[in-house]
């Protein structure tokens, strides 16, 4: 699966400032999808003896990304 290119910090901030539109929300999520595999792969060595499946980690990461986009407040 080919993931879309990451958004720059400036693009993220501008999209968050225009919040309220579902298309913008989806663009922010799609623009940050590469973050989840990066973080999971970064900690995979530490999870070697854990009983959590890698696919579950990816799923939880994507759910966390969506929830964080929904609750993010640019003013803070």
N, C-alpha and C positions, 0 to 999 in steps of 0.2 A: 504494500500500500504506500503510495506516494503522499507524503504530508506536504501541505502548503508552506511557503516561506514564512519565516518569523516576521512579525511586525516589529518595527523599531520602537524604542521607548516613546519617541515623539508621536508616532502614529497611535500607539496605545492610549496615551493621555488625551489626544484629540478625540478619539472614538469614545472614550469614557465620558468626556465632557458633553457629548451629544447624546447621552444615554436616553433610554425610553423606547428606542426603535428595535424591534426584534432582529432586523437584518444587521444592524450595527453590533448587537450582542453576539450574533452568530459569527460575524467577521472577527471580533475580538477572540472568541473561543478558537476558531479555526486558525487564526494567526499565532496562537500560543500552544498549539497541539504538540509541537516538537519538545516542549518543556517536560512533558510527562515521561516519555521514553528516556530522555537525558537523565532525569532524576532517578528513575528506576534502575537504569544501567549503572549509574554512579554508586548505588548502594547494593548491587546484586551480590557482591562478594561477602558483604556482612550478613546477607540473608540466606547464605548457603545451607545452614542447618535449621532454618525456620520451616515451618510447615505451611507457609502461604505460597500458593501457586503464582507464577509470574503473571499469568493472564489476569488473575484477581488483582494483582498490584496495579497493572495497567488500567483496569476497569475502575478501581478506586481512585487512581490518579486523575482519570478523565472526569469522574464525578466531582472530585475536589476542585478541578479547574472550573467546571461549570458553576459550582456553588460559590467559588471565590469571585468569579466575574459578576454574579448576581448580587453579591453583598459588598463589592468594592465601592469605596467612597473616595473620589478624587480630592475632595476638600481636606481630607485628613492628611 
